Amino acid sequence: MSIRWVCFVLFTVLVVGTAQAGWGTGWRQGGQERPADTLSVEEAGHLRYLREEEKLARDVYDRMYQVWGLPIFDNISSAEQRHMDAALQVISSYGLSDPAYLYAGEFSNGELQALYDSLEAQGRASQLEALLVGGLIEEVDMQDLHEMLAATDNGTLISLYEKLLCGSRNHLRAFVRQIENRGMVYEAQVLSQDKVDAIVDSSMERRCGARRSGRR
């Protein structure tokens, strides 16, 4: 067997072995693990929007904590930061640019900018209005997440969306409890009343994101 043939065989084994090592788990670019599947234009748009939507929640709650000093806003703001981080991790894994601005209350998406300005003003009116703003944000988040779930079969996105849905359900429960402790009956603002009642009447969920969907 010639030396040239030996070199060719070794090279082939090396290339095939390297490719197989990445099959089924993703591929690497610049030393970073990348998901094996790619995103559609719609999925990428949803993911970028979600990143800023979670930022809106964090920024509004931070602002409400500054204004009213209620611990619920500080606690849930920290959770929203984790949601932002989770969205950014997926965004980065697909090589997408991060749409979120560094400064609080500033958004690249004009729709979210207008919504932030409106909710921040509403929340400054009273503690009760601030809590109602919290309920509204969580209902809107859940509505959007359900629409995003219906538009994808990507396992990575489904896992992220389900984790954030779990968190939003818990946040809604917490806001409604605070509102009802002030003697007001909470009425659904975006979702149907039946859906809101079903969430509020159920227990807080633990370990959001621990389960994985069987969908792909």
GUVOKE-959773 format. One record per residue (C-alpha): residue number from 1; residue in one letter; x, y negated, z negated. Coordinates in nm, 3 decimals. Each point is the difference from the previous one (the first is absolute). Layout:
NUM A X Y Z
...
END
This chain:
1 M 0.000 0.000 0.000
2 S 0.146 -0.338 0.099
3 I 0.059 -0.284 -0.245
4 R -0.240 -0.217 0.203
5 W -0.281 0.257 -0.040
6 V 0.062 0.030 -0.377
7 C -0.022 -0.380 -0.035
8 F -0.324 -0.007 0.198
9 V -0.161 0.268 -0.221
10 L 0.105 -0.175 -0.321
11 F -0.132 -0.333 0.126
12 T -0.336 0.156 0.092
13 V -0.039 0.163 -0.341
14 L 0.082 -0.328 -0.172
15 V -0.252 -0.201 0.200
16 V -0.283 0.254 -0.034
17 G 0.063 0.047 -0.370
18 T -0.002 -0.374 -0.064
19 A -0.326 -0.046 0.191
20 Q -0.171 0.288 -0.178
21 A 0.102 -0.137 -0.338
22 G -0.212 -0.307 0.069
23 W -0.304 0.173 0.155
24 G -0.320 -0.014 -0.207
25 T 0.130 -0.258 -0.247
26 G 0.091 -0.302 0.210
27 W 0.310 -0.143 0.153
28 R 0.271 -0.238 -0.108
29 Q 0.087 -0.339 0.141
30 G 0.269 -0.205 -0.164
31 G 0.019 0.252 -0.284
32 Q -0.369 -0.045 -0.093
33 E -0.252 0.283 0.013
34 R -0.279 -0.077 0.246
35 P -0.339 0.173 0.028
36 A -0.024 0.250 0.284
37 D -0.326 -0.145 0.131
38 T -0.036 -0.345 0.150
39 L -0.263 -0.267 -0.062
40 S -0.256 -0.126 0.245
41 V -0.032 -0.375 0.049
42 E -0.315 0.008 -0.213
43 E 0.166 0.196 -0.282
44 A 0.299 -0.236 -0.004
45 G -0.234 -0.299 -0.013
46 H -0.195 0.151 -0.287
47 L 0.317 0.069 -0.195
48 R 0.132 -0.353 0.042
49 Y -0.338 -0.147 -0.096
50 L -0.016 0.224 -0.306
51 R 0.339 -0.122 -0.120
52 E -0.124 -0.360 -0.003
53 E -0.341 0.096 -0.139
54 E 0.171 0.154 -0.302
55 K 0.210 -0.316 -0.031
56 L -0.318 -0.207 -0.003
57 A -0.132 0.205 -0.292
58 R 0.329 -0.035 -0.188
59 D 0.025 -0.373 0.061
60 V -0.362 -0.074 -0.098
61 Y 0.032 0.203 -0.319
62 D 0.330 -0.166 -0.088
63 R -0.166 -0.337 0.047
64 M -0.303 0.096 -0.209
65 Y 0.230 0.116 -0.280
66 Q 0.176 -0.338 0.011
67 V -0.333 -0.181 -0.020
68 W -0.188 0.216 -0.253
69 G 0.259 0.216 -0.175
70 L -0.219 0.311 0.012
71 P 0.217 0.316 -0.029
72 I -0.207 0.183 0.263
73 F 0.137 -0.226 0.271
74 D 0.359 0.053 -0.109
75 N -0.046 0.377 -0.017
76 I -0.172 0.039 0.335
77 S 0.241 -0.242 0.167
78 S 0.282 0.238 -0.094
79 A -0.194 0.288 0.156
80 E -0.050 -0.202 0.317
81 Q 0.374 -0.056 0.019
82 R 0.044 0.377 -0.002
83 H -0.256 0.024 0.279
84 M 0.194 -0.258 0.198
85 D 0.319 0.198 -0.055
86 A -0.168 0.322 0.116
87 A -0.123 -0.168 0.318
88 L 0.342 -0.150 0.065
89 Q 0.166 0.339 -0.038
90 V -0.217 0.141 0.279
91 I 0.045 -0.312 0.214
92 S 0.377 0.030 -0.032
93 S -0.004 0.373 0.072
94 Y -0.156 -0.073 0.339
95 G 0.237 -0.284 0.076
96 L -0.272 -0.267 -0.003
97 S 0.066 -0.357 -0.107
98 D -0.139 -0.111 -0.337
99 P -0.272 -0.263 0.053
100 A -0.012 -0.111 -0.365
101 Y 0.142 -0.339 -0.089
102 L 0.219 -0.032 -0.307
103 Y -0.192 -0.283 -0.166
104 A -0.323 0.054 -0.193
105 G -0.316 -0.122 0.167
106 E 0.152 -0.010 0.349
107 F -0.103 0.243 0.275
108 S 0.093 0.056 0.362
109 N -0.357 0.117 0.070
110 G -0.226 -0.304 0.030
111 E -0.311 0.192 -0.109
112 L 0.167 0.110 -0.321
113 Q 0.137 -0.350 -0.059
114 A -0.350 -0.147 0.017
115 L -0.135 0.276 -0.225
116 Y 0.271 -0.059 -0.259
117 D -0.068 -0.374 -0.008
118 S -0.374 0.061 -0.046
119 L 0.037 0.264 -0.271
120 E 0.261 -0.197 -0.192
121 A -0.232 -0.301 -0.010
122 Q -0.299 0.213 -0.105
123 G 0.199 0.168 -0.275
124 R 0.103 -0.330 -0.154
125 A -0.363 -0.091 -0.066
126 S -0.042 0.228 -0.305
127 Q 0.121 0.327 -0.152
128 L -0.315 0.172 0.122
129 E 0.056 -0.123 0.355
130 A 0.360 0.120 -0.018
131 L -0.117 0.348 -0.100
132 L -0.259 0.000 0.279
133 V 0.279 -0.090 0.241
134 G 0.185 0.307 -0.126
135 G -0.302 0.218 0.070
136 L -0.037 -0.148 0.347
137 I 0.365 0.061 0.089
138 E -0.019 0.364 -0.105
139 E -0.322 0.059 0.194
140 V 0.148 -0.158 0.314
141 D 0.316 0.207 -0.042
142 M -0.202 0.321 -0.023
143 Q -0.213 -0.087 0.301
144 D 0.312 -0.070 0.208
145 L 0.177 0.313 -0.120
146 H -0.297 0.219 0.095
147 E 0.004 -0.153 0.348
148 M 0.373 0.063 0.027
149 L -0.045 0.361 -0.111
150 A -0.265 0.054 0.266
151 A 0.238 -0.129 0.268
152 T 0.294 0.234 -0.065
153 D 0.103 0.363 -0.029
154 N 0.355 -0.092 -0.106
155 G 0.081 0.186 -0.321
156 T 0.236 -0.269 -0.131
157 L -0.261 -0.273 0.041
158 I -0.279 0.214 -0.144
159 S 0.207 0.066 -0.312
160 L 0.071 -0.372 -0.043
161 Y -0.361 -0.106 0.057
162 E -0.139 0.258 -0.242
163 K 0.247 -0.109 -0.268
164 L -0.102 -0.364 0.039
165 L -0.370 0.090 0.003
166 C 0.042 0.176 -0.333
167 G 0.169 -0.308 -0.143
168 S -0.272 -0.232 0.131
169 R -0.273 0.213 -0.155
170 N 0.174 -0.025 -0.336
171 H 0.046 -0.376 0.039
172 L -0.367 -0.046 0.084
173 R -0.098 0.199 -0.309
174 A 0.222 -0.223 -0.215
175 F -0.138 -0.326 0.141
176 V -0.361 0.116 -0.031
177 R 0.058 0.100 -0.361
178 Q 0.132 -0.349 -0.077
179 I -0.296 -0.161 0.179
180 E -0.258 0.213 -0.178
181 N 0.168 -0.068 -0.334
182 R -0.097 -0.362 0.064
183 G -0.366 0.098 0.031
184 M -0.030 -0.002 0.379
185 V -0.116 0.288 0.219
186 Y 0.244 0.045 0.288
187 E -0.152 0.000 0.346
188 A 0.181 0.139 0.304
189 Q 0.153 -0.271 0.218
190 V 0.115 0.194 0.309
191 L -0.062 0.373 -0.047
192 S -0.345 0.143 -0.054
193 Q -0.134 -0.015 -0.352
194 D -0.023 0.381 -0.007
195 K 0.370 0.034 0.080
196 V 0.101 -0.257 -0.259
197 D -0.221 0.160 -0.266
198 A 0.146 0.344 0.075
199 I 0.353 -0.135 -0.046
200 V -0.074 -0.203 -0.312
201 D -0.197 0.281 -0.166
202 S 0.287 0.248 0.044
203 S 0.313 0.027 -0.213
204 M 0.333 -0.166 0.064
205 E 0.214 0.211 0.231
206 R 0.345 0.111 -0.114
207 R 0.307 0.056 0.214
208 C -0.127 -0.177 0.308
209 G 0.179 0.139 0.303
210 A 0.096 0.329 -0.165
211 R -0.223 0.202 0.234
212 R 0.068 0.033 0.367
213 S -0.264 0.018 0.269
214 G -0.015 0.308 0.216
215 R -0.065 -0.216 0.305
216 R 0.277 -0.066 0.246
END
